[in-house]
């Protein structure tokens, strides 16, 4: 705590005093509500766990106030106006438990999606917006909101906040003049073409946000804290097209100059804090930054806002590095550090930091596989590296009734996670790793500069296994007989996967892993066969090193298979490929390589040749389960997990391992 003392100072939002400068950033609470609009037990446990972990302020994810103008099926997210008695009853249990840890909690109230409504939520209802503008996802034109509908939403904000206060919430965060949601669509002239009092000047476009605040304060009292989720810049190049870091373009959304004027007006209206970021649904990789965005990307924008207003500024956006966070506070860029995904990965982040146990903090990978990807695809918030996230009660570990010796074959993430969980439960795992390091395929995968957290995850496992005194034997390529001779009570096979290889002619080609690990030095001109995630990330890595790179992909588009689940990650990577000068040939197959020339046949006819000093294969992986096949009928209790079972990603390797190790008796 001494090293990061300023992060543990008290700070106030209005009259609400926080015990430290950490907030849990709002994230979509999909799966955390029940059919009557209350918090289910899963949601209560989820938020309480982060308060227990030391976070000073919990901000819930979106809870809708309106269910008339823009309908939301239940259960979707909690809703304080749907069944107020039931909401108060369930939320009160949650807030009382949060307060037991001397933490505070704000309810984030949303005015709705507008043109960015998730298609599955629309049903037969036409999307709404301030004006007749294109929907973000569908080929539809939105219906302009009527003034009586605006007033109805404002009224529901007041009612929703009143019920939140009754339920024990310490304040409200309004969602938002941020990310291009409905209220933000009113605030941005690109979306708002109205000619009444809600359109035209900036003051008119912010009238919706102003009247919402007046409604809340009128219902809950002038001293009841209300924060605003606020994007100071939109990064919109055009409809459904976002700008990239370092790209020069004409801002069609809210630029910084107008953003700062908006910030001053919002504070003038009476908002007690601004929760600042940048971006919009048309440039989603800003609001939900993948690993391709730098750490602390919002800090400069927060500093701009902090210099023109005198209310607390909250700053999120890959703020998991405590040195970065401490400096942001000391430099006056922000007053409160918001951790979203890092608290999914490790709910005890703050307590561990306070105790000087940084090396035991489980890192967020910014992969968004378990959080935003699953929210959009399956309406459930989870975490790739923390299988307990949003499932704290049902996935709770229980002590082993009969401790067993367990031989874990393979020290990749699946093997490490299995050993960690087994040791926590009281079993006696032993890891046998064929190489001299833990990490498996994550070692190569973490070599690009933007994948630094992959290596941080390896260090986390190294530290955890050392702390738990799990024996690890390196350079042990186990045979079937050696496994049998171990006389373990259970065997877990986590032998991972191997890259698929083939020849293309007289010249050698190399797997991406060999190039990433430095076993093979890439020449100045590189061709990568395979435009999936590994191929595209390897291309970006080599381009950063100054190589000329061409990707050859057999399918019509890059990232057609094995793409990131979250569109923010996928779309940013796809946009970075041409922006960084990486060439791509799609709908084509490499057929030969010799004398520095790669021959490519196009699916629609014709051939190309590419100058290439180095040809890299990134065409997928095959499960390595030879050992499992040899022992599965010779030993009574053998488990196959991770890539050895089915090639997937880090999330499923960890989840596989957790499930098997959690239930092993």
C-alpha positions in Angstrom: 0.0 0.0 0.0 2.9 2.4 0.8 4.1 2.2 -2.8 0.7 3.1 -4.2 -0.4 5.2 -1.2 -2.3 7.8 -3.3 -4.5 5.1 -4.7 -5.7 4.3 -1.2 -6.6 7.9 -0.2 -10.2 8.7 0.4 -12.1 10.6 -2.2 -15.7 11.9 -2.4 -18.4 12.1 -5.1 -20.7 14.7 -3.8 -21.3 13.8 -0.2 -20.5 10.1 -0.8 -17.1 9.3 0.7 -15.1 6.4 -0.8 -12.5 4.5 1.2 -10.0 4.4 -1.7 -9.7 5.6 -5.3 -10.7 2.3 -7.0 -14.1 1.8 -8.7 -15.5 -1.2 -10.4 -16.2 0.0 -13.9 -19.8 -0.7 -15.2 -20.1 -3.7 -17.4 -23.2 -5.2 -18.9 -24.9 -7.3 -16.2 -26.2 -9.9 -18.6 -27.3 -13.0 -16.7 -27.4 -11.2 -13.4 -31.1 -10.2 -13.4 -34.3 -12.3 -12.8 -37.6 -12.4 -14.6 -39.1 -9.6 -12.5 -36.3 -7.1 -13.0 -34.5 -7.8 -9.7 -30.9 -9.0 -9.1 -30.7 -12.8 -9.1 -28.4 -14.6 -6.6 -25.7 -14.8 -9.2 -25.7 -11.0 -9.6 -25.7 -10.3 -5.9 -22.7 -12.6 -5.4 -20.9 -11.1 -8.3 -21.0 -7.5 -7.1 -20.4 -8.5 -3.4 -17.3 -10.4 -4.4 -15.7 -7.3 -5.8 -16.6 -5.3 -2.7 -15.1 -8.0 -0.6 -12.0 -7.8 -2.7 -11.4 -4.2 -1.6 -12.9 -2.0 -4.3 -14.1 1.3 -2.9 -17.0 1.9 -5.3 -19.1 -0.7 -7.2 -20.8 0.7 -10.3 -23.3 -1.8 -11.7 -23.7 -2.4 -15.3 -26.6 -1.0 -17.4 -30.0 -1.3 -15.7 -32.8 0.0 -17.9 -35.4 2.5 -16.7 -37.7 2.4 -19.7 -39.7 -0.6 -20.7 -42.3 1.1 -22.8 -40.7 3.3 -25.5 -37.9 0.8 -26.0 -39.0 -2.6 -24.8 -36.6 -5.0 -23.0 -37.6 -8.6 -22.4 -37.1 -10.0 -18.9 -34.8 -11.4 -17.7 -32.4 -9.2 -19.5 -30.8 -6.8 -17.1 -32.2 -5.7 -13.7 -34.7 -2.9 -14.0 -35.7 -0.7 -11.0 -39.0 0.4 -12.6 -40.3 -3.0 -13.8 -41.4 -4.4 -10.4 -40.1 -1.8 -7.9 -41.0 -3.9 -4.8 -39.2 -6.9 -6.0 -36.2 -4.9 -7.2 -35.9 -3.2 -3.9 -36.1 -6.5 -2.0 -33.3 -8.1 -4.1 -31.1 -5.1 -4.4 -31.4 -4.3 -0.7 -29.8 -7.7 0.1 -27.0 -6.8 -2.3 -26.3 -3.2 -1.1 -26.3 -4.3 2.6 -23.7 -6.9 1.9 -21.6 -4.5 -0.1 -21.7 -2.0 2.7 -20.5 -4.6 5.1 -17.1 -4.2 3.4 -17.1 -0.4 3.7 -17.7 -0.1 0.0 -20.2 2.1 -1.8 -22.4 1.2 -4.7 -24.0 3.2 -7.6 -26.7 1.9 -9.8 -26.1 2.7 -13.5 -29.4 3.7 -15.0 -29.7 3.7 -18.8 -32.0 5.6 -21.1 -31.7 2.9 -23.8 -29.8 1.8 -26.9 -31.5 3.8 -29.7 -29.8 3.1 -33.0 -27.3 0.7 -31.4 -29.9 -1.8 -30.1 -28.7 -5.3 -30.3 -30.7 -6.9 -33.2 -31.9 -9.8 -31.1 -33.5 -7.3 -28.6 -35.5 -5.5 -31.3 -38.0 -8.2 -32.2 -40.8 -6.5 -34.1 -40.2 -3.1 -32.5 -38.7 -0.4 -34.8 -35.5 1.0 -33.4 -35.8 4.6 -32.0 -33.3 7.5 -32.2 -33.4 11.3 -32.0 -33.9 11.4 -35.8 -34.5 9.2 -38.8 -30.9 7.8 -39.0 -29.4 4.4 -40.0 -29.3 1.7 -37.4 -25.8 0.6 -36.4 -26.2 -3.1 -37.2 -29.3 -3.5 -39.4 -30.4 -2.1 -42.7 -33.1 -0.1 -41.0 -33.9 3.5 -40.5 -34.7 4.5 -36.9 -37.9 6.2 -35.8 -37.5 9.6 -34.2 -38.6 9.8 -30.6 -41.6 12.0 -29.8 -41.3 14.6 -27.1 -43.8 12.8 -24.9 -41.6 9.7 -25.2 -38.6 11.7 -24.1 -40.5 13.0 -21.1 -41.6 9.4 -20.3 -38.0 8.2 -20.2 -37.0 11.2 -18.1 -39.8 10.4 -15.6 -38.7 6.8 -15.4 -35.2 8.0 -14.6 -36.6 9.8 -11.6 -38.7 6.8 -10.5 -35.8 4.4 -11.1 -33.4 6.5 -9.0 -36.0 6.8 -6.2 -36.3 3.0 -6.0 -32.5 2.7 -6.1 -32.1 5.0 -3.2 -34.7 3.0 -1.2 -32.8 -0.1 -2.1 -29.6 1.3 -0.5 -27.7 2.5 -3.5 -25.3 5.3 -2.6 -25.8 7.1 -5.9 -26.6 6.9 -9.6 -24.5 6.8 -12.7 -26.5 8.0 -15.8 -25.8 6.0 -18.9 -25.0 8.1 -20.9 -23.6 10.8 -23.0 -21.2 8.0 -24.0 -20.5 5.4 -26.6 -23.4 6.5 -28.9 -26.3 5.2 -26.8 -29.6 6.9 -27.0 -28.9 10.0 -24.8 -25.5 10.4 -26.6 -27.3 10.2 -30.0 -29.2 13.3 -28.8 -26.0 15.0 -27.8 -24.1 14.4 -31.1 -25.1 16.5 -34.2 -24.2 13.7 -36.6 -27.1 11.7 -35.2 -29.4 14.5 -34.0 -31.1 16.4 -36.8 -34.1 17.7 -34.8 -35.4 21.2 -35.1 -37.2 21.4 -31.8 -35.7 22.2 -28.3 -33.8 18.9 -28.3 -31.8 19.7 -31.4 -29.6 22.3 -32.9 -27.2 23.9 -30.4 -25.1 21.9 -28.0 -27.2 23.1 -25.1 -30.3 21.9 -26.8 -28.7 18.5 -27.7 -27.8 18.1 -24.0 -31.2 19.0 -22.8 -32.2 15.4 -22.5 -29.2 14.7 -20.1 -30.0 17.9 -18.2 -33.7 17.1 -17.6 -32.8 13.6 -16.6 -30.6 15.0 -13.8 -33.3 17.4 -12.7 -35.8 14.5 -12.5 -33.4 12.4 -10.4 -32.5 15.2 -8.1 -36.1 16.2 -7.7 -37.0 12.7 -6.6 -34.0 11.8 -4.5 -32.8 15.2 -3.2 -30.1 17.6 -4.4 -27.5 15.8 -2.2 -28.0 12.4 -3.8 -24.8 11.8 -6.0 -25.3 11.5 -9.7 -22.4 10.7 -12.0 -22.4 10.8 -15.8 -20.8 8.2 -18.1 -19.2 10.5 -20.7 -17.2 10.1 -24.0 -15.2 13.2 -24.7 -14.5 12.1 -28.4 -16.4 9.8 -30.7 -13.8 8.7 -33.3 -16.4 8.4 -36.0 -15.1 8.5 -39.6 -18.5 7.8 -41.1 -21.6 5.7 -40.5 -20.3 2.4 -39.0 -16.7 3.3 -39.6 -14.3 4.2 -36.8 -10.9 5.8 -36.6 -7.8 4.0 -35.4 -5.0 5.2 -33.0 -2.7 7.6 -34.9 -5.0 7.9 -37.9 -5.8 11.3 -39.3 -9.4 11.8 -40.2 -12.3 14.3 -40.0 -14.3 13.6 -36.8 -18.0 13.3 -37.7 -19.1 12.7 -34.2 -18.1 14.7 -31.1 -14.6 16.2 -31.3 -12.5 17.0 -28.3 -13.3 20.8 -28.5 -17.1 20.1 -28.3 -16.5 17.3 -25.8 -14.8 19.7 -23.3 -17.7 22.2 -23.8 -20.2 19.4 -23.1 -18.2 18.4 -20.0 -18.4 22.0 -18.6 -22.2 22.1 -19.3 -22.9 18.7 -17.7 -21.1 19.9 -14.5 -22.9 23.2 -14.6 -26.2 21.3 -14.7 -25.2 19.6 -11.5 -23.6 16.2 -12.3 -21.4 15.3 -9.4 -18.7 13.3 -11.4 -17.8 12.4 -14.9 -16.8 8.8 -15.8 -14.7 9.5 -18.9 -13.7 7.5 -22.0 -13.7 8.0 -25.7 -15.4 6.1 -28.6 -18.7 5.1 -30.0 -20.4 2.0 -31.4 -19.2 3.0 -34.8 -15.6 2.8 -33.3 -16.3 0.2 -30.7 -12.6 -0.7 -30.1 -12.2 2.6 -28.2 -15.0 1.9 -25.6 -14.0 -1.7 -25.2 -10.3 -1.7 -25.9 -8.7 -4.9 -27.1 -5.0 -5.7 -26.5 -4.2 -3.8 -29.7 -4.9 -0.6 -27.8 -2.3 0.7 -25.4 -2.7 0.6 -21.6 -4.3 3.7 -20.0 -5.5 4.9 -23.4 -8.1 7.3 -21.8 -5.6 9.1 -19.5 -4.9 12.0 -21.9 -8.6 12.6 -22.5 -9.4 12.4 -18.8 -6.7 15.0 -18.1 -8.2 17.3 -20.7 -11.6 17.1 -18.9 -10.0 17.3 -15.4 -8.4 20.6 -16.4 -11.8 22.3 -17.3 -14.1 20.9 -14.6 -13.9 20.6 -10.8 -15.7 17.4 -10.1 -14.1 13.9 -9.7 -13.0 12.2 -12.9 -13.2 8.4 -13.2 -10.8 6.8 -15.7 -11.0 3.2 -17.0 -9.4 1.7 -20.1 -6.8 -0.9 -19.4 -5.8 0.6 -16.1 -4.6 -2.6 -14.5 -1.0 -1.4 -14.2 -0.8 0.2 -10.7 2.2 2.3 -11.7 0.3 3.8 -14.5 -2.8 4.3 -12.3 -0.8 5.9 -9.5 0.9 8.3 -11.9 -2.5 9.2 -13.5 -3.8 10.2 -10.1 -0.6 12.1 -9.0 -0.5 13.9 -12.4 -4.1 15.1 -11.9 -5.5 13.2 -14.9 -8.2 11.5 -12.8 -9.4 11.1 -9.2 -10.7 7.6 -9.4 -9.3 4.6 -11.2 -12.0 2.3 -12.7 -11.2 -1.3 -13.2 -13.7 -3.3 -15.3 -12.3 -6.4 -16.9 -9.3 -6.6 -14.4 -11.9 -7.1 -11.7 -13.5 -9.9 -13.7 -10.1 -11.6 -13.9 -9.4 -11.0 -10.2 -12.0 -9.6 -7.8 -9.3 -9.4 -5.1 -7.2 -7.0 -7.2 -7.4 -4.1 -4.7 -6.8 -6.2 -1.6 -3.8 -7.9 -3.2 -2.3 -4.6 -4.2 -2.8 -3.2 -0.7 -1.0 -6.3 0.7 1.9 -6.0 -1.6 0.9 -9.1 -3.4 1.0 -7.8 -7.0 2.5 -11.0 -8.3 -0.5 -12.9 -7.3 -3.0 -10.7 -9.2 -4.5 -12.7 -12.1 -4.1 -10.6 -15.2 -6.8 -9.6 -17.7 -5.7 -10.5 -21.3 -8.0 -7.9 -22.9 -9.2 -10.8 -25.1 -12.9 -10.1 -24.4 -13.7 -13.8 -25.0 -15.4 -14.2 -21.7 -16.9 -10.8 -21.2 -18.0 -8.6 -24.2 -17.9 -11.5 -26.6 -20.2 -13.7 -24.5 -22.4 -10.7 -23.6 -23.0 -10.1 -27.3 -23.3 -13.7 -28.4 -24.9 -15.5 -25.4 -26.2 -12.7 -23.1 -23.9 -13.8 -20.3 -20.9 -12.0 -18.7 -18.0 -14.3 -17.8 -14.2 -14.2 -17.9 -11.7 -16.2 -19.9 -9.1 -16.5 -17.1 -11.5 -16.6 -14.2 -14.1 -19.3 -14.5 -15.7 -18.2 -11.3 -16.6 -14.7 -12.6 -20.4 -14.2 -12.3 -20.7 -17.8 -11.1 -19.1 -17.3 -7.7 -21.5 -19.5 -5.7 -22.0 -22.4 -8.1 -18.2 -22.6 -9.0 -17.0 -22.2 -5.4 -14.2 -24.5 -4.5 -14.7 -27.1 -1.8 -12.0 -29.0 0.1 -11.2 -32.4 -1.1 -12.6 -35.1 1.2 -9.9 -37.6 0.2 -6.7 -35.9 -1.0 -5.2 -37.6 -4.0 -1.9 -37.6 -5.8 -2.6 -36.3 -9.3 -0.1 -36.5 -12.2 -0.6 -33.5 -14.5 1.0 -34.1 -17.9 1.8 -30.8 -19.5 2.6 -27.3 -18.1 0.5 -25.1 -20.5 -2.3 -23.0 -19.1 -4.7 -26.0 -18.8 -2.1 -28.0 -16.8 -1.2 -25.0 -14.7 -4.8 -24.2 -13.9 -5.7 -27.8 -13.1 -2.7 -28.0 -10.7 -3.6 -24.7 -9.1 -7.2 -25.6 -8.4 -6.3 -29.1 -7.2 -3.7 -27.7 -4.7 -6.2 -25.2 -3.4 -8.6 -28.0 -2.7 -6.0 -30.0 -0.8 -5.1 -32.6 -3.5 -1.4 -33.2 -4.3 -0.8 -32.4 -8.0 2.6 -32.9 -9.7 3.3 -31.3 -13.1 5.5 -33.0 -15.7 6.5 -30.6 -18.5 8.4 -31.7 -21.6 10.1 -28.3 -22.0 12.1 -26.1 -19.7 9.3 -23.6 -19.1 5.7 -23.4 -18.1 3.2 -21.8 -20.5 3.0 -24.1 -23.6 1.7 -22.3 -26.7 1.2 -19.2 -24.7 4.9 -18.5 -24.7 4.9 -18.0 -28.5 1.5 -16.3 -28.5 2.7 -13.7 -26.0 5.7 -12.6 -28.0 4.1 -9.6 -29.8 4.3 -6.4 -27.8 0.5 -6.1 -27.7 0.2 -9.6 -26.1 2.3 -8.8 -23.0 -0.5 -10.0 -20.7 -0.2 -13.5 -22.0 3.2 -13.7 -20.5 1.9 -12.0 -17.3 -0.6 -14.9 -17.1 2.3 -17.4 -17.2 4.1 -15.5 -14.4 0.9 -15.6 -12.4 0.8 -19.4 -12.7 4.5 -19.7 -11.8 3.9 -17.6 -8.7 0.8 -19.4 -7.7 2.3 -22.9 -8.1 5.3 -21.8 -6.2 3.2 -20.4 -3.4 1.1 -23.6 -3.3 4.3 -25.8 -3.4 3.3 -27.7 -6.4 6.2 -29.8 -7.7 7.0 -29.1 -11.3 9.4 -31.4 -13.2 10.8 -29.8 -16.4 12.3 -31.5 -19.4 10.2 -34.6 -18.7 8.7 -36.0 -21.9 6.6 -38.7 -20.2 6.1 -42.1 -21.8 3.1 -44.3 -21.0 5.1 -46.5 -18.8 6.5 -43.6 -16.8 3.0 -42.3 -16.2 2.0 -45.7 -15.0 5.0 -46.0 -12.8 4.1 -42.7 -11.0 1.2 -44.7 -9.4 -0.9 -41.5 -9.2 -4.5 -41.8 -8.1 -5.6 -39.7 -11.1 -3.9 -38.5 -14.3 -4.8 -35.3 -16.1 -3.4 -35.1 -19.7 -2.9 -31.5 -20.8 -0.4 -32.1 -23.6 -1.8 -29.2 -25.8 -1.5 -29.0 -29.5 1.0 -28.8 -32.3 1.0 -26.4 -35.4 -0.2 -28.0 -38.6 2.7 -28.2 -41.1 3.2 -29.1 -44.8 5.7 -28.5 -47.5 5.3 -26.2 -50.5 8.4 -27.1 -52.6 12.1 -27.0 -52.3 12.4 -24.1 -49.9 11.6 -24.5 -46.2 8.5 -23.0 -44.5 8.2 -22.4 -40.8 5.4 -22.5 -38.2 4.5 -19.1 -36.8 5.6 -20.2 -33.3 9.2 -20.7 -34.5 9.3 -17.2 -35.8 7.6 -15.6 -32.8 10.1 -17.4 -30.5 13.1 -16.3 -32.5 14.1 -19.8 -33.5 13.8 -18.6 -37.1 14.7 -15.1 -38.1 12.3 -13.7 -40.6 13.7 -12.0 -43.6 12.7 -8.5 -44.8 9.8 -9.9 -47.0 7.4 -12.3 -45.3 4.5 -14.3 -46.6 2.1 -15.7 -44.0 -0.2 -18.6 -45.1 -3.4 -18.4 -43.1 -5.4 -15.4 -42.2 -6.9 -16.5 -38.9 -6.1 -15.0 -35.5 -2.5 -16.4 -35.4 -1.7 -15.3 -38.9 -3.1 -11.8 -38.5 -1.4 -11.2 -35.1 1.9 -12.6 -36.4 1.6 -10.2 -39.4 1.0 -7.2 -37.1 4.0 -8.2 -35.0 6.3 -8.6 -37.9 5.1 -5.3 -39.5 5.9 -3.5 -36.2 9.5 -4.8 -36.7 9.6 -3.2 -40.2 9.0 -6.3 -42.4 7.0 -6.3 -45.5 4.2 -8.7 -44.9 1.6 -10.4 -47.2 -1.1 -12.7 -45.8 -2.5 -15.4 -48.1 -5.9 -16.8 -47.0 -7.9 -19.4 -48.8 -11.3 -18.1 -47.6 -12.9 -15.0 -49.0 -12.1 -12.9 -45.9 -9.5 -12.6 -43.2 -10.5 -13.9 -39.7 -13.3 -16.1 -41.3 -12.4 -18.8 -38.8 -10.9 -18.7 -35.3 -11.7 -15.0 -35.0 -12.0 -13.3 -31.7 -15.6 -13.6 -30.3 -15.8 -9.9 -29.5 -16.3 -7.7 -32.5 -14.2 -4.9 -31.0 -11.2 -7.2 -31.1 -12.0 -8.6 -34.5 -12.9 -5.3 -36.2 -9.9 -3.5 -34.9 -7.5 -6.2 -36.0 -9.2 -6.3 -39.5 -8.8 -2.5 -39.7 -5.2 -2.5 -38.5 -4.1 -4.9 -41.3 -4.4 -2.4 -44.2 -3.8 0.6 -42.0 -0.4 -0.8 -41.1 0.5 -1.5 -44.7 0.0 -5.3 -44.5 -1.0 -6.8 -47.8 -3.6 -9.6 -48.0 -4.7 -11.9 -50.7 -7.9 -13.7 -49.9 -9.7 -16.5 -51.8 -6.3 -17.9 -52.8 -4.1 -20.9 -51.9 -0.3 -21.1 -51.8 0.8 -24.0 -54.1 4.6 -23.7 -54.2 7.7 -22.0 -52.8 11.2 -22.0 -54.1 14.0 -19.5 -54.7 12.3 -16.8 -52.8 9.1 -16.9 -54.8 5.7 -18.1 -53.4 3.2 -19.2 -56.0 -0.5 -18.5 -55.2 -3.5 -19.9 -57.1 -6.7 -17.8 -56.9 -9.9 -19.6 -56.2 -11.6 -17.8 -59.1 -8.7 -18.6 -61.5 -5.3 -17.2 -62.2 -2.0 -17.3 -60.3 0.2 -14.8 -58.5 3.8 -14.9 -57.3 5.0 -13.2 -54.2 8.6 -12.3 -53.3 9.2 -13.8 -49.9 12.4 -14.4 -48.0 10.4 -16.2 -45.3 7.2 -18.2 -45.6 5.2 -18.8 -42.3 2.5 -21.3 -41.8 -0.4 -20.2 -39.6 -3.0 -22.8 -40.7 -4.2 -24.0 -37.3 -3.2 -26.6 -34.7 -3.8 -30.3 -34.1 -4.5 -31.9 -30.7 -1.5 -33.7 -29.2 -3.2 -36.6 -27.4 -0.9 -39.5 -28.3 -0.1 -40.2 -24.6 -3.8 -40.1 -23.7 -4.5 -42.8 -26.3 -1.8 -45.0 -24.9 -2.8 -44.8 -21.3 -6.6 -44.3 -21.2 -7.3 -48.0 -21.0 -4.3 -48.9 -18.9 -5.3 -46.6 -16.0 -8.7 -46.3 -14.4 -8.9 -42.5 -13.9 -7.5 -40.4 -16.8 -8.8 -37.0 -17.9 -8.1 -35.2 -21.2 -8.3 -31.4 -21.1 -7.5 -28.2 -23.0 -6.2 -28.3 -26.6 -5.3 -32.0 -26.2 -9.0 -32.6 -26.0 -10.2 -30.1 -28.6 -8.2 -27.2 -30.0 -9.8 -23.9 -28.9 -8.4 -20.9 -27.1 -7.0 -19.9 -23.7 -10.5 -19.5 -22.2 -11.6 -23.1 -22.9 -8.3 -24.5 -21.8 -8.7 -22.8 -18.4 -12.4 -23.6 -18.1 -11.8 -27.2 -19.0 -9.1 -27.5 -16.3 -11.1 -25.7 -13.7 -14.1 -27.9 -14.2 -12.2 -31.1 -14.0 -10.1 -30.1 -11.0 -13.0 -28.5 -9.1 -15.0 -31.7 -9.2 -12.2 -34.3 -8.8 -12.9 -36.4 -5.7 
